[in-house]
Amino acid sequence: MLSPVRNLCVYIFTRFSERMNSPYFTDSVAVLGTCATNTKGESAVNKGGIRRLRSRMAQGIKSEDDSPNVKAEDHEQSISDAPLQTHPETPAETVSSCNNTTTKVKREAVDKQAALTSPRKPRRGRVKVEYEEEEGVELKRERWEPRDWRTQLSFIREMRSKRDAPVDQMGAEKCYDTEAPPEVRRYQVLISLMLSSQTKDHVTAGAMQRLRERELSVDAVLKLDDETLGKLIYPVGFWRTKVKYIKQATALIQQEFGGDIPDTVEGLMRLPGVGPKMAHLAMDIAWNQVSGIGVDTHVHRISNRLGWTKKETNFSIKTRRALEEWLPRDLWSEINWLLVGFGQQVCLPVAPLCSVCLNQHTCPSAHRSSPNKKLKSSPAKPAINGPDDKLASPTALVKEEPADSSLSQRRKNTAKQEVPGNQLTSEEVAPSLLKKRSRRKGRAGAQQN
C-alpha cells in the first residue's frame, strides 16, 4: 500500500531537485542577489529608465493604432519559450533587460485597459450642423402669411385713392404748424397723438387749432394752468387725465430731453400717457423713422376681420406683433394710414358696408355683423296722439305692486290664465286642483297618525 505513495514522493523530490539545479533558477537567484547588493548604483541608472518608461507609455497611449495589441500572457509565453542564455551577464545588462521587459508588459497592459475603458465615440459635430440646417429649413417653410393679402391690400389702396377720409384731412400729419421750428413741429405731433386717443379726428383737430392759436410749444404749455389747458382741449375724451399727462410729459421733455421730444421708442414711452402706438407713429411722422406699426382700434379690427393674424387677437399689442411677423417692412408706414381711413369709411365698427367693399369675396368676415358689437332692437314706443301726449318714461311703464303681498302673489299665480295665448280650460284646471287637494289630505292624515 505504501509503495505508490513512496514512488510519488520520490518523483516529486527528484523533479524539485532538477528545478533547483537548473541554470534559469540559478541565474534568477544571482540577478536578485545582485539587485539587492547594488541598490545604490542602480538608483542613478533607474532614474533615466523611469523617465524613458513614462515617455514611452505616453507615446504608446497616443499611437494605439500604430501596432496591434499584444496580450501580456502571450508575451510571457514567448519569454518562457525563448532559449536560455548559457553565458553569464553583467548586472547592468540584467537590470536593463528586466526594466525593458517590465516596460513592455506595463505598456501593453495600459493599452489594453485604455482600449476597454475608452472606446471610440462617433463624432457628432457633423450631425449637429445637419440638424441645424434642417431646423432652419423647417422654420423657413413654417413662415406664415395670410391668403390673398396682396389682392386685399391692392383693393384697399383703390378704395382709399380719393383720400377723402377724416384721417386724411384732420389726422396727426395735418395738425401741426408747418412753419414752426423743427422741435416745435415734433412737439405738436406728439400732442396731437396724445389728444387723439379715444377721440374722433374732428374733435382732435378743433383742440389742436385752439392750442395753436394760444401758441403750442413746450414753454407755453408749461406756463398754462390746468384749468386753462382743460378748457382749450375740451371736449376730447378723458380730457382731465390728458391735461395731467400733457403737463407731466412736457416737463419731462424740458428737463431731460432739452425741449425736444425723444428720438427713440423707449424714450417716447417713458413719457406719461404715451403708449406703443403713439411712440411708433411719432417716430414715423416726427422723425421720419419706421420703428414699428402703429395699431389703433381700426387697424386692430380690420386685421382680425381680414384674417391677417394667424389667430384672433384681443389686444392691439398682439395685433402689432402678428402683423410685423409677416408684413414686409416697407409697408409698415403705409398700413396705418390705409386701414384707418378704410375703417372710417367702409369697414365700420358696427354694420360694415360689405356690399360696396371690393374685398367682399375674399374677406372671411364679409356680410357679417361686427364680431364685437351687435345691433340691439329698440323697445316699442307708444304712439303720440296729440300735442299734449308725451313719451312715457321707463319707470312709468312699470306697474305698481299692490301693498298687500298676498294679493300680489295671487295675481302672479293667476297670470297664466289672464294671458290670451296661455288660457286654460276647465278640463285642464280640474285635474291639477284634484292632485293638489289629494296631496294636502295625505299630509294631514300623516300628521294625525
PELINQUI-V891165 format. One record per residue. N is the residue number from 1. RES is the residue in one small letter. OMEGA is omega in whole degrees, -180 to 180 (999 if undefined). Layout:
N;RES;OMEGA
N;RES;OMEGA
This chain:
1;m;-176
2;l;-176
3;s;178
4;p;180
5;v;-180
6;r;180
7;n;178
8;l;179
9;c;180
10;v;-179
11;y;180
12;i;-179
13;f;-179
14;t;180
15;r;179
16;f;179
17;s;178
18;e;179
19;r;-179
20;m;-179
21;n;-178
22;s;-179
23;p;-180
24;y;-180
25;f;-180
26;t;178
27;d;180
28;s;179
29;v;179
30;a;179
31;v;179
32;l;178
33;g;179
34;t;178
35;c;-179
36;a;-177
37;t;-175
38;n;180
39;t;-178
40;k;-180
41;g;-178
42;e;-175
43;s;180
44;a;-180
45;v;-176
46;n;180
47;k;178
48;g;179
49;g;179
50;i;179
51;r;178
52;r;178
53;l;-180
54;r;-180
55;s;179
56;r;178
57;m;177
58;a;178
59;q;179
60;g;178
61;i;-179
62;k;-178
63;s;-178
64;e;-179
65;d;-175
66;d;-178
67;s;180
68;p;179
69;n;178
70;v;-179
71;k;-180
72;a;-180
73;e;179
74;d;180
75;h;178
76;e;179
77;q;179
78;s;178
79;i;-179
80;s;180
81;d;-179
82;a;180
83;p;-179
84;l;179
85;q;-180
86;t;-177
87;h;-178
88;p;179
89;e;178
90;t;-180
91;p;-179
92;a;179
93;e;179
94;t;180
95;v;180
96;s;178
97;s;177
98;c;180
99;n;179
100;n;179
101;t;179
102;t;179
103;t;-179
104;k;-179
105;v;180
106;k;-180
107;r;180
108;e;178
109;a;178
110;v;179
111;d;180
112;k;180
113;q;179
114;a;179
115;a;-179
116;l;-174
117;t;-177
118;s;177
119;p;-180
120;r;178
121;k;180
122;p;178
123;r;-178
124;r;179
125;g;-180
126;r;179
127;v;-180
128;k;178
129;v;179
130;e;180
131;y;178
132;e;178
133;e;179
134;e;179
135;e;177
136;g;178
137;v;180
138;e;179
139;l;179
140;k;179
141;r;-176
142;e;179
143;r;-173
144;w;170
145;e;-176
146;p;-179
147;r;177
148;d;-177
149;w;179
150;r;177
151;t;179
152;q;179
153;l;178
154;s;176
155;f;178
156;i;176
157;r;179
158;e;179
159;m;180
160;r;-175
161;s;-179
162;k;180
163;r;-179
164;d;178
165;a;179
166;p;-179
167;v;179
168;d;-178
169;q;-173
170;m;179
171;g;-178
172;a;179
173;e;-177
174;k;-172
175;c;-177
176;y;-179
177;d;-177
178;t;-178
179;e;-179
180;a;176
181;p;-176
182;p;-179
183;e;177
184;v;177
185;r;180
186;r;178
187;y;178
188;q;175
189;v;180
190;l;-180
191;i;179
192;s;177
193;l;178
194;m;179
195;l;-175
196;s;-180
197;s;-180
198;q;-178
199;t;177
200;k;-173
201;d;-178
202;h;176
203;v;178
204;t;179
205;a;177
206;g;178
207;a;178
208;m;178
209;q;179
210;r;178
211;l;180
212;r;176
213;e;180
214;r;-175
215;e;-179
216;l;176
217;s;-178
218;v;-179
219;d;-178
220;a;-180
221;v;179
222;l;179
223;k;-179
224;l;173
225;d;-174
226;d;-178
227;e;-180
228;t;179
229;l;178
230;g;178
231;k;-178
232;l;-176
233;i;178
234;y;14
235;p;176
236;v;-180
237;g;180
238;f;-173
239;w;178
240;r;178
241;t;-179
242;k;175
243;v;180
244;k;-179
245;y;-179
246;i;-180
247;k;-180
248;q;180
249;a;179
250;t;178
251;a;179
252;l;177
253;i;-179
254;q;-174
255;q;-171
256;e;-174
257;f;174
258;g;177
259;g;178
260;d;-178
261;i;179
262;p;-179
263;d;176
264;t;179
265;v;180
266;e;179
267;g;178
268;l;-179
269;m;173
270;r;-179
271;l;179
272;p;178
273;g;-179
274;v;179
275;g;-179
276;p;-179
277;k;-180
278;m;-178
279;a;-179
280;h;178
281;l;177
282;a;177
283;m;-178
284;d;-175
285;i;-174
286;a;-176
287;w;179
288;n;179
289;q;180
290;v;180
291;s;-179
292;g;-179
293;i;174
294;g;-175
295;v;173
296;d;-176
297;t;180
298;h;-180
299;v;179
300;h;-177
301;r;-175
302;i;179
303;s;178
304;n;179
305;r;-180
306;l;-177
307;g;-180
308;w;173
309;t;-177
310;k;172
311;k;-175
312;e;-179
313;t;-179
314;n;-176
315;f;-178
316;s;-179
317;i;176
318;k;177
319;t;179
320;r;179
321;r;180
322;a;179
323;l;-178
324;e;179
325;e;-174
326;w;-176
327;l;179
328;p;-174
329;r;-179
330;d;178
331;l;-176
332;w;-179
333;s;-176
334;e;-169
335;i;180
336;n;-180
337;w;-179
338;l;-174
339;l;179
340;v;178
341;g;178
342;f;177
343;g;178
344;q;-175
345;q;-172
346;v;-176
347;c;-175
348;l;178
349;p;180
350;v;179
351;a;179
352;p;-177
353;l;-177
354;c;-177
355;s;179
356;v;-178
357;c;179
358;l;-180
359;n;-176
360;q;-179
361;h;-180
362;t;-179
363;c;179
364;p;-177
365;s;-177
366;a;178
367;h;174
368;r;176
369;s;-178
370;s;-177
371;p;-177
372;n;-177
373;k;179
374;k;178
375;l;180
376;k;179
377;s;-179
378;s;180
379;p;-179
380;a;-179
381;k;178
382;p;-179
383;a;179
384;i;-176
385;n;-177
386;g;-179
387;p;-180
388;d;-179
389;d;179
390;k;177
391;l;-179
392;a;178
393;s;180
394;p;-179
395;t;-179
396;a;-180
397;l;-179
398;v;180
399;k;179
400;e;178
401;e;177
402;p;-178
403;a;-179
404;d;-178
405;s;179
406;s;179
407;l;178
408;s;179
409;q;178
410;r;180
411;r;177
412;k;-179
413;n;-179
414;t;-178
415;a;-179
416;k;-179
417;q;-179
418;e;-180
419;v;-175
420;p;-175
421;g;-176
422;n;179
423;q;-179
424;l;178
425;t;-180
426;s;180
427;e;179
428;e;-179
429;v;-175
430;a;-179
431;p;-180
432;s;178
433;l;179
434;l;179
435;k;179
436;k;180
437;r;180
438;s;178
439;r;-180
440;r;178
441;k;179
442;g;178
443;r;-180
444;a;178
445;g;179
446;a;179
447;q;179
448;q;179
449;n;999
